Amino acid sequence: MQTPPLAKFLLSLVYVESKDHDSAVTISDADALTGAIRSDQEGVKGHSTAMERGKTRGVLKLALFLALLHQGAGEYMRDLQMCGEWIHGKSRNVWFDVGKGCGNITIAANETTLSIQGNITGNCKNSSTIPLPVAGGKSSFCVFWEPLLDLLEVNLGDRNYTLCKSAALQESCCAGLSSKENKAASGNYGIENGSEKGDVIETRVQESFKFYGHQEDCQKDLCSERSAKLIEEMALRSGVIGQVDLPCAQVSTQRLGEGFQGREVILQASALKSGPSVTVWLPPSLAPSVGTGASAVLTYYKENTLFQTPEDRILDEVVGIALEGKVVSHLAPPLRLVFRHAPVAKNETTRCVFWDTNRDPAKVTWRQEGCETRRTKEGTECRCDHLTYFAILVELKPSSSVDNLEALTYITSVCCAISLCSCVALVILYTRALRRMKKPDRSKSSIPIHLSLAISLLLLCALFVLTGVLANVGGEEAWVCRAVGAALHYALLCSFSWMGLEVLKAFWLVHRTTDPFLSHRVCSLLGFGLPAALVVVFVCINGVYGTRDITPSSDVTSPYSMCWIMDTPSGWLIHYLTNVTFPVGVVIAGLGMLVLVLRQVQPRKEWGQKRVTFLSIWGLSCLFGCTWGLGLLNFGPLSTATLFLFCIINGLQGFFLLVRFYLLEWMTKRESVTESRTTDSTEQKTFQDPKNDTLLLQEVEGGC
């Protein structure tokens, strides 16, 4: 029966005691595996006999295992982990004889001796006898073999004995050791409950167990584990000071002694000596962390496959820096890294980022806090106040980035939603007013123009509220966003056209011309027909309408998508021809008309009232579209405030027009001389009699 993975760990750890006592175990660590332990209980039942014998010891070893797992030690499994219980007499010793090669290793035991013999090492050749304290009965033991480090150890009771000490990371090693044969004991002494990596080999007493291996490329296997922390840990455990070349990385271990004053290290993979390199300057501010001495591991990764994420694109060079047993932060002066790399595209830029393994241990998340980016001719320089993994993130230049984009989008959407409801109300009110008027009076009234402006603003607000949703939901269908973008542009041009007609109508009223104003059919052709003709022509041009990404300056990786005029040469040409010239013309005409109106009524007695003055200017400004002129003031230190005012005031234009409508209704009732006077007679009398107290707003409103 195959033992479940978790059961293998627990069965092996029942017999293991570590020499490392610095690991700390928390309650949360134990809780983290509680569910997994329960889920594997059924699979463990097949080995319940072996587990019962070490139940108490197993709990303690599980805590130790959790601590080692937290440090990354459990990420790289030992090739051989043979454990059991040695039944012996009072006198005992360990005898071993190991040599180079890749044959087999035999682990045997009798009344007095636990022996380990074979040829599996890469460089180690050692033979000796280790006397043990007198103790009769049973002794739990484990034999550990780590081929990458050429490390052979025996753990017996609470003591650990190193038979072959690590000298370097082995390129070719003897791995894949598996049990092929074991010999039963002739007496009562030997090895009981023998297991290998948690899999029980034999519960009965055996005289010996023999394991066979084969040659492997251990460094390649280490890189295939795809764990950067594991590579650094194995480099530290190897004890090698200097450079170690791996297939996926170059590891440079530096010994920092007492009184450390800073050091420069050049990292460059041996296969890429003529290519890019990274220069690291370890600052003297590391001295407090170094203390009396510590090893620093600097790892240059030849490829970024260990760190690449779908969301980000980083350059090939990734550097990991760690100090043995220390978490280093708030360095002053900071750590300096110079990445020498090929130039990036003109529309791209580079930024220094890091991966905080303590904050995000399971997922690579690139951050920039604590790092300063300086771009030079030879590459990119990073100045960071901590030690971890560093890389260069490549991103598009935020050529048209917008500050506070999220807040502006939210405010504009809310304001447009309010205006949308207001325009619906205005359309209903103006429609009722038109129905109450006689047909001859409709041609003289301003209500049809007000109604058309309300319809245009209603369409504009509705499409603006939906454009962001449609750009993301229907983005896969290009025609959807293209149609919505064209409709939004049409609504905007219609709104400006009707604002211009409002200015023209006011000019007609102010100068009291006897000529009739343009017919409603002509006004409709100018207000709705002309924009439609322009948009139809623009739709026939490729690259005008579609998805437009607006990049926030706070996060260039998360642009806001909308259906609008695209960021293309033809799109920008259309933008300047229509979206700039139309509003500029309307704003200039509106301001000029506003000045003319104010000059006409300034001598009147009601002009001295502050309320009348404010309402007159405010109402006409909304009607004429003068508030869109705020977009021309988006520069200098007040650009942010101007942009917020622009979005709020113009987003609420429909609402302001509704408020204006009710204020005029209220003022008309209050200021009218007689209830029988019609709105048309009001318009004529007020323009003919300067002494009349009717407000200017009523004069311009005409039929309203």
C-alpha positions in Angstrom: 0.0 0.0 0.0 1.4 3.4 -1.0 1.7 5.8 2.0 0.2 9.2 1.5 2.7 12.1 1.2 1.9 13.6 4.6 2.1 10.2 6.2 5.6 9.7 4.7 6.7 12.9 6.4 5.2 12.0 9.8 6.5 8.4 9.8 10.0 9.6 9.0 10.0 12.4 11.5 9.0 10.0 14.4 12.6 9.0 14.5 14.3 12.3 13.7 15.8 14.9 16.1 17.5 17.9 14.6 20.7 19.6 15.6 19.1 23.0 14.8 17.5 24.5 18.0 17.0 28.0 16.7 13.7 27.4 14.9 10.6 28.8 16.5 7.3 27.1 16.2 4.0 29.0 16.5 0.5 27.8 17.2 -0.6 29.1 13.8 2.0 26.8 12.2 0.5 23.8 13.9 -3.0 24.9 13.0 -2.0 25.2 9.4 -1.4 21.5 9.1 -4.3 20.3 11.3 -6.7 19.9 8.4 -4.1 18.2 6.2 -3.2 15.7 9.0 -6.9 14.8 9.5 -7.3 14.3 5.7 -4.5 11.8 5.6 -5.5 9.8 8.7 -7.1 7.0 6.7 -3.9 6.6 4.7 -1.9 6.4 7.8 -3.9 3.6 9.4 -1.9 1.1 7.4 1.2 2.1 9.3 -0.5 2.6 12.7 1.8 0.1 14.4 5.0 2.0 13.5 3.4 5.4 14.5 2.1 4.2 17.9 5.6 3.3 19.0 6.8 6.8 18.6 3.6 8.8 19.2 4.9 11.2 21.8 8.2 11.7 20.0 6.4 12.2 16.7 4.4 15.2 18.1 7.7 16.9 19.0 9.3 16.1 15.7 6.2 17.4 13.8 6.7 20.8 15.6 10.4 20.8 14.5 9.3 19.9 11.0 7.0 22.9 10.8 9.8 25.2 11.9 12.1 23.8 9.3 9.4 24.0 6.6 8.9 27.7 7.5 12.6 28.3 6.9 12.6 26.5 3.6 14.5 23.4 4.7 11.7 21.1 3.8 11.6 22.2 0.2 14.5 20.0 -0.9 14.0 16.4 0.1 17.0 14.3 1.0 17.7 11.5 -1.4 18.1 8.9 1.3 16.4 9.1 4.7 16.5 5.6 6.2 15.2 5.4 9.8 14.6 2.6 12.2 15.1 1.3 15.8 18.4 -0.3 16.6 18.1 -3.2 19.1 21.5 -3.5 20.8 23.4 -4.4 23.9 24.9 -2.1 26.5 28.2 -1.5 24.6 27.7 0.2 21.2 29.4 2.2 18.5 29.0 3.4 14.9 31.4 2.2 12.3 31.4 3.5 8.7 33.5 3.2 5.6 32.3 5.3 2.6 34.0 6.1 -0.6 33.6 7.7 -4.1 31.4 6.2 -6.7 27.8 5.4 -7.3 27.2 1.8 -6.3 25.3 0.9 -3.2 25.3 1.6 0.5 24.6 -1.0 3.2 23.2 -0.1 6.6 23.5 -2.9 9.1 23.4 -3.5 12.9 24.3 -6.2 15.4 24.6 -6.3 19.2 27.4 -3.7 19.4 27.8 -1.9 16.1 25.7 0.2 13.7 27.6 0.1 10.4 27.3 2.1 7.2 29.4 1.0 4.3 29.3 1.8 0.5 30.5 3.9 -2.4 28.1 6.8 -3.1 30.0 10.0 -2.5 31.4 12.5 -5.0 34.5 13.6 -3.3 34.4 12.2 0.3 36.3 9.2 1.4 36.2 8.4 5.1 36.3 5.5 7.4 36.2 5.5 11.2 34.6 4.2 14.4 32.5 6.4 16.7 32.1 5.1 20.2 28.7 5.7 21.8 27.6 6.0 25.5 26.7 2.8 27.2 22.9 2.1 26.9 21.0 -1.1 26.5 17.7 -1.6 24.7 16.7 0.3 21.7 17.9 3.5 20.0 16.1 5.4 17.3 18.3 6.4 14.4 18.2 7.9 10.9 20.8 8.0 8.1 20.6 11.0 5.8 22.2 11.4 2.4 22.1 14.7 0.5 23.9 14.1 -2.8 24.0 17.8 -3.9 26.0 18.6 -0.8 27.9 15.3 -0.7 26.7 15.2 2.9 26.2 12.0 4.9 24.9 12.1 8.4 23.7 9.8 11.1 21.2 10.9 13.8 21.1 8.7 16.8 19.0 9.7 19.8 19.7 13.3 20.6 23.1 13.4 18.8 24.0 14.0 15.2 27.2 12.7 13.6 28.6 13.9 10.2 30.3 11.1 8.3 30.9 13.1 5.1 31.0 16.9 5.4 29.8 19.2 2.6 32.6 20.8 0.6 30.8 22.1 -2.4 27.7 21.8 -4.5 28.2 18.6 -6.6 27.5 18.7 -10.3 27.3 14.9 -10.7 26.1 12.9 -7.8 24.7 9.5 -6.8 21.0 9.9 -6.3 17.8 7.9 -6.5 18.8 5.5 -3.7 16.2 2.8 -3.2 16.0 -0.3 -1.2 16.7 -3.4 -3.2 17.4 -6.1 -0.6 17.5 -6.6 3.2 18.7 -9.5 5.3 16.8 -10.8 8.3 18.6 -11.0 11.6 19.7 -14.4 12.9 19.2 -13.3 16.6 17.4 -10.7 18.6 19.7 -7.8 17.7 19.4 -5.7 14.5 17.2 -3.0 13.0 13.4 -3.0 13.7 10.7 -1.0 11.9 13.0 0.0 9.0 11.6 2.8 6.8 12.8 4.9 3.9 11.3 8.4 3.6 8.3 7.3 5.7 7.6 4.1 3.7 8.0 1.1 5.9 10.4 -1.4 4.5 10.2 -4.1 7.2 8.8 -4.1 10.7 10.6 -7.3 11.7 14.2 -7.2 13.0 16.7 -7.1 10.1 20.4 -7.5 10.0 21.0 -5.1 7.1 19.4 -2.9 4.4 21.0 -2.3 1.1 20.3 0.7 -1.2 21.3 1.2 -4.8 21.6 4.5 -6.7 22.4 5.9 -10.1 24.3 9.0 -11.4 22.4 12.2 -11.9 23.0 15.9 -12.6 22.1 17.3 -9.2 22.6 20.9 -10.0 20.2 20.6 -12.9 17.7 18.9 -10.5 18.2 21.8 -8.1 17.2 24.3 -10.8 14.2 22.3 -11.8 12.9 22.6 -8.2 12.1 26.2 -9.3 12.7 27.6 -5.8 15.0 30.6 -5.4 15.1 30.3 -1.6 16.2 26.7 -1.9 19.1 27.7 -4.1 20.3 30.2 -1.6 19.9 27.8 1.3 21.9 25.1 -0.4 24.6 27.5 -1.3 24.9 28.6 2.4 24.9 25.0 3.6 27.6 24.0 1.2 30.0 26.2 3.2 31.8 27.4 0.0 33.0 31.1 0.1 33.2 32.5 -3.4 31.5 31.8 -6.7 29.4 28.7 -7.6 28.0 28.3 -11.1 24.7 26.5 -11.5 22.8 25.9 -14.7 20.2 28.5 -13.7 22.2 30.9 -11.6 25.5 32.1 -10.3 25.8 32.1 -6.5 28.4 34.3 -4.8 28.9 33.8 -1.1 30.7 36.6 0.7 32.0 36.4 4.2 31.4 39.7 6.0 33.6 40.0 9.0 33.5 42.3 12.1 34.0 46.0 11.3 32.5 45.6 7.8 33.0 48.8 5.7 31.2 47.9 2.5 32.0 45.8 -0.5 31.5 45.8 -4.3 30.5 42.5 -5.9 30.1 42.0 -9.7 27.7 39.2 -10.6 27.9 37.7 -14.1 27.1 34.2 -15.2 30.2 32.5 -16.6 28.4 31.6 -19.8 27.5 35.3 -20.3 30.8 37.0 -19.5 30.5 39.2 -22.6 26.9 40.0 -21.9 25.0 42.0 -19.2 26.2 42.0 -15.6 25.0 43.4 -12.3 27.2 45.3 -9.9 26.1 45.2 -6.3 27.5 47.5 -3.6 27.0 46.2 -0.1 26.8 49.3 2.1 28.6 49.7 5.5 25.2 50.1 7.1 25.1 46.2 7.0 27.7 46.2 9.8 25.1 46.0 12.7 23.5 43.0 11.1 26.8 41.4 10.4 28.0 41.6 14.0 31.0 39.4 14.6 30.6 37.8 11.2 28.0 36.5 8.8 27.8 35.1 5.2 25.9 37.0 2.5 24.6 35.1 -0.5 24.3 37.0 -3.8 22.5 35.1 -6.5 22.5 36.1 -10.1 19.7 34.3 -12.0 20.4 33.6 -15.6 16.7 33.5 -16.5 13.6 35.0 -14.9 11.4 32.0 -15.3 11.4 31.5 -11.5 10.0 35.0 -11.0 8.0 35.9 -14.1 4.3 36.6 -13.5 1.5 37.0 -16.1 0.8 40.5 -14.9 4.4 41.9 -15.1 7.3 41.8 -17.5 10.8 41.9 -16.0 14.2 41.8 -17.6 16.2 38.6 -17.6 18.5 39.7 -14.8 17.2 38.9 -11.3 19.4 39.3 -8.2 18.7 37.8 -4.8 20.6 39.1 -1.8 20.3 37.5 1.7 22.3 37.7 4.9 22.7 34.4 6.8 20.0 34.1 9.4 19.0 37.9 9.2 16.1 40.0 8.0 17.7 43.3 6.9 15.7 46.5 6.4 16.0 50.3 6.7 19.6 50.5 5.4 21.1 54.0 5.3 23.1 54.4 3.1 21.1 52.0 0.9 22.1 49.0 -1.1 23.0 49.8 -4.6 22.5 47.6 -7.7 23.4 48.6 -11.2 21.7 46.4 -13.9 23.4 46.7 -17.3 20.9 45.8 -19.9 20.0 46.6 -23.5 17.9 49.7 -24.2 14.2 49.2 -23.9 11.7 50.4 -26.5 11.0 54.1 -26.8 7.5 53.8 -25.4 8.7 51.8 -22.4 10.5 52.6 -19.2 12.2 50.7 -16.4 11.5 50.6 -12.7 13.3 48.9 -9.8 11.1 46.3 -8.0 11.6 43.7 -5.4 9.8 40.5 -4.2 9.2 40.4 -0.4 9.3 36.7 0.4 8.3 37.4 4.0 5.2 39.3 3.0 4.3 37.2 -0.1 6.0 33.8 0.5 3.8 31.7 -1.9 3.4 34.1 -4.8 5.9 36.4 -6.6 4.5 39.9 -6.2 6.7 42.8 -7.4 6.7 45.9 -5.2 8.7 49.2 -5.3 8.5 50.5 -1.7 11.9 51.3 -0.3 13.5 51.3 -3.8 14.6 54.3 -5.8 15.1 54.1 -9.6 17.8 55.9 -11.4 18.2 55.5 -15.2 21.6 55.8 -16.7 23.1 55.3 -20.1 24.5 51.9 -19.3 21.3 50.6 -17.6 19.3 51.1 -14.5 20.5 51.8 -11.0 18.5 50.7 -8.0 18.9 52.0 -4.4 17.0 50.0 -1.9 16.9 49.9 1.9 16.5 46.2 2.4 17.7 42.8 1.2 15.6 40.5 -0.9 15.1 39.7 -4.7 15.5 42.6 -7.1 14.6 43.0 -10.7 13.9 45.6 -13.4 10.2 45.9 -14.3 9.6 47.0 -17.9 6.4 49.0 -18.4 4.8 51.3 -20.9 5.5 55.0 -20.4 2.4 56.7 -19.0 2.5 59.2 -21.8 -1.1 60.3 -21.2 -1.4 59.4 -17.5 -4.0 61.1 -15.4 -3.7 62.0 -11.7 -6.5 60.9 -9.5 -8.1 59.0 -12.3 -10.1 56.6 -10.1 -11.6 59.5 -8.1 -12.4 61.5 -11.2 -14.0 58.6 -12.9 -16.2 57.9 -9.9 -17.2 61.5 -9.4 -18.0 62.0 -13.1 -20.1 58.8 -13.2 -22.1 59.9 -10.2 -22.6 63.4 -11.6 -23.6 62.0 -15.0 -26.1 59.6 -13.3 -27.7 62.6 -11.5 -27.8 64.6 -14.8 -29.3 61.6 -16.6 -32.3 61.6 -14.2 -32.5 65.4 -14.4 -32.5 65.3 -18.2 -35.3 62.8 -18.2 -37.3 65.1 -16.0 -36.5 68.1 -18.3 -37.6 66.2 -21.4 -40.9 65.4 -19.8 -41.4 69.0 -18.5 -40.5 70.6 -21.8 -42.7 68.2 -23.8 -45.7 69.1 -21.6 -44.9 72.8 -22.0 -44.8 72.4 -25.8 -48.1 70.6 -25.9 -49.8 73.4 -23.9 -48.6 76.0 -26.4 -50.3 76.8 -29.6 -48.6 75.8 -32.8 -47.9 79.4 -34.0 -46.2 80.2 -30.7 -43.9 77.2 -30.8 -41.8 78.6 -33.6 -41.2 81.7 -31.6 -40.4 79.9 -28.3 -37.0 78.8 -27.0 -38.5 75.6 -25.6 -37.7 73.4 -28.6 -34.0 74.3 -28.4 -34.0 73.6 -24.6 -35.7 70.3 -25.2 -33.2 69.3 -27.9 -30.3 70.2 -25.6 -31.8 68.1 -22.8 -32.1 65.1 -25.1 -28.5 65.5 -26.2 -27.2 65.7 -22.7 -29.4 62.7 -21.7 -27.8 60.6 -24.4 -24.3 61.9 -23.5 -24.7 61.0 -19.8 -26.3 57.6 -20.5 -23.5 56.6 -22.9 -20.7 57.9 -20.6 -22.1 55.9 -17.6 -22.1 52.7 -19.7 -19.0 53.2 -21.8 -16.6 51.7 -19.2 -18.8 48.7 -18.6 -19.3 48.1 -22.3 -15.5 48.4 -23.0 -14.8 45.6 -20.6 -17.8 43.3 -21.2 -18.0 43.7 -25.0 -14.3 44.3 -25.6 -13.8 41.0 -27.4 -16.2 42.2 -30.1 -14.5 45.2 -31.7 -17.7 46.4 -33.4 -19.4 46.9 -30.0 -16.9 49.3 -28.6 -16.6 51.0 -32.0 -20.4 51.6 -32.2 -20.5 52.9 -28.6 -17.5 55.2 -29.1 -19.2 56.6 -32.2 -22.5 57.1 -30.4 -20.7 58.8 -27.5 -18.9 61.2 -29.8 -22.2 61.9 -31.6 -23.9 62.8 -28.4 -21.0 65.1 -27.4 -21.1 66.9 -30.8 -24.9 67.2 -30.5 -24.6 68.8 -27.1 -22.1 71.4 -28.3 -24.2 72.1 -31.4 -27.4 72.8 -29.3 -25.4 74.9 -26.9 -24.2 77.0 -29.9 -27.9 77.3 -31.0 -28.8 78.5 -27.5 -26.2 81.3 -27.9 -27.6 82.2 -31.3 -31.1 82.3 -30.0 -30.1 84.5 -27.1 -28.4 86.9 -29.5 -31.7 87.1 -31.5 -33.6 88.0 -28.3 -31.1 90.5 -26.9 -30.9 92.6 -30.1 -34.7 92.5 -30.4 -34.5 91.7 -34.1 -37.8 91.6 -35.9 -36.6 88.8 -38.2 -37.9 85.4 -37.2 -35.4 82.9 -35.8 -34.4 79.8 -37.6 -37.1 77.2 -38.0 -37.1 74.2 -35.8 -36.3 72.0 -38.8 -33.2 74.0 -39.7 -32.1 73.9 -36.0 -32.6 70.1 -36.0 -30.4 69.8 -39.1 -27.7 71.8 -37.4 -28.1 70.3 -34.0 -28.6 66.6 -34.9 -27.9 66.3 -38.6 -24.5 67.9 -38.9 -23.0 65.8 -36.0 -24.5 62.7 -37.6 -22.9 63.4 -40.9 -19.5 64.0 -39.3 -19.6 60.8 -37.3 -20.7 58.7 -40.3 -17.6 60.0 -42.2 -15.4 59.2 -39.2 -16.8 55.7 -38.8 -15.6 55.0 -42.4 -12.1 55.8 -41.4 -10.2 52.9 -39.7 -8.6 53.5 -36.3 -10.9 56.3 -35.1 -13.4 54.6 -32.8 -12.7 51.7 -30.5 -11.3 50.9 -27.0 -9.3 53.7 -25.4 -7.1 53.0 -22.4 -6.5 56.0 -20.0 -3.6 55.3 -17.7 -3.6 56.5 -14.1 -0.4 58.0 -12.9 -0.6 56.1 -9.6 -0.7 52.6 -11.3 0.3 52.4 -14.9 -0.4 48.7 -15.0 -4.2 49.2 -14.5 -5.5 51.5 -17.2 -9.2 52.5 -17.4 -10.8 51.3 -20.6 -13.6 53.1 -22.3 -15.2 53.1 -25.8 -14.1 56.3 -27.3 -11.8 57.8 -30.0 -8.7 55.6 -30.1 -5.2 56.6 -29.4 -4.1 56.6 -33.0 -2.9 59.4 -35.4 -6.3 59.5 -37.2 -8.0 59.4 -33.8 -6.0 62.4 -32.5 -6.7 64.3 -35.7 -10.5 63.8 -35.3 -10.2 64.7 -31.7 -8.6 68.1 -32.4 -10.9 68.9 -35.3 -14.1 68.2 -33.3 -13.6 67.8 -29.6 -11.3 70.9 -29.4 -12.7 73.2 -32.0 -16.4 72.7 -31.2 -16.2 73.5 -27.5 -13.7 76.3 -28.0 -16.1 77.9 -30.5 -19.1 77.4 -28.2 -17.2 78.7 -25.1 -15.9 81.8 -26.9 -19.4 82.6 -28.4 -21.0 81.9 -25.1 -18.7 84.2 -23.2 -19.1 86.9 -25.8 -22.9 86.6 -25.6 -22.8 86.6 -21.8 -20.9 89.9 -21.9 -23.4 91.4 -24.4 -26.4 90.4 -22.2 -24.8 91.7 -19.0 -24.1 95.1 -20.7 -27.8 95.3 -21.7 -29.2 94.8 -18.2 -26.5 96.3 -16.0 -28.4 99.6 -15.7 -31.5 97.9 -14.3 -32.3 98.3 -10.6 -32.6 94.5 -10.0 -29.0 94.1 -11.2 -27.8 95.5 -7.9 -29.2 92.5 -6.0 -26.5 89.9 -5.4 -28.9 87.0 -5.8 -30.1 88.2 -9.2 -26.6 88.9 -10.4 -25.4 85.4 -9.4 -28.4 83.5 -10.8 -28.2 85.4 -14.1 -24.6 84.7 -14.7 -24.8 81.1 -13.4 -28.0 80.3 -15.4 -26.7 81.7 -18.7 -23.3 80.0 -18.3 -25.0 76.6 -18.0 -27.2 77.3 -20.9 -24.4 78.6 -23.2 -21.9 75.8 -22.2 -19.4 78.3 -20.8 -18.4 75.9 -18.0 -16.7 73.7 -20.6 -14.0 76.4 -20.8 -12.6 75.1 -17.5 -10.9 72.4 -19.6 -8.7 75.0 -21.2 -7.4 75.9 -17.7 -6.0 72.5 -16.9 -2.4 73.5 -16.3 -0.2 74.9 -13.6 -0.4 74.3 -9.8 -4.3 74.5 -9.9 -4.7 71.9 -12.6 -5.9 69.2 -10.2 -8.6 71.5 -8.7 -9.6 72.7 -12.1 -10.0 69.1 -13.3 -12.2 68.2 -10.4 -14.3 71.3 -11.0 -14.6 70.6 -14.7 -15.8 67.0 -14.0 -18.3 68.1 -11.3 -19.8 71.2 -13.0 -20.1 69.7 -16.5 -21.2 66.3 -15.1 -24.0 68.1 -13.3 -25.0 70.3 -16.3 -28.3 68.5 -16.8 -29.1 68.8 -13.1 -28.3 72.6 -13.1 -30.6 73.1 -16.1 -33.4 71.4 -14.2 -32.7 73.6 -11.2 -32.7 76.6 -13.5 -36.1 75.5 -14.9 -37.7 75.4 -11.5 -36.1 78.7 -10.4 -37.5 80.4 -13.5 -40.9 79.0 -12.8 -40.8 80.3 -9.3 -39.5 83.7 -10.2 -42.0 84.1 -13.1 -44.9 83.5 -10.7 -43.4 85.9 -8.1 -42.4 88.7 -10.5 -45.2 88.6 -13.0 -47.6 91.6 -13.0 -50.6 89.6 -14.0 -51.3 85.9 -14.2 -52.9 86.3 -17.6 -49.7 87.4 -19.3 -48.4 84.7 -21.5 -44.7 83.8 -21.7 -44.5 85.2 -25.3 -45.9 88.6 -24.2 -43.4 88.5 -21.3 -40.6 88.2 -23.7 -41.7 91.1 -25.9 -42.6 93.5 -23.1 -39.5 92.9 -21.1 -37.3 93.7 -24.0 -39.3 96.8 -24.9 -39.6 98.3 -21.5 -36.3 98.7 -19.6 -38.1 99.6 -16.4 -39.8 96.3 -16.2 -38.7 94.2 -13.2 -38.8 90.9 -14.9 -35.4 89.1 -14.6 -33.0 88.7 -17.4 -33.3 85.0 -17.1 -36.9 85.2 -18.1 -36.0 87.5 -21.1 -33.6 84.9 -22.5 -35.8 82.0 -21.7 -38.6 83.5 -23.8 -41.3 81.0 -24.2 -40.3 79.2 -21.0 
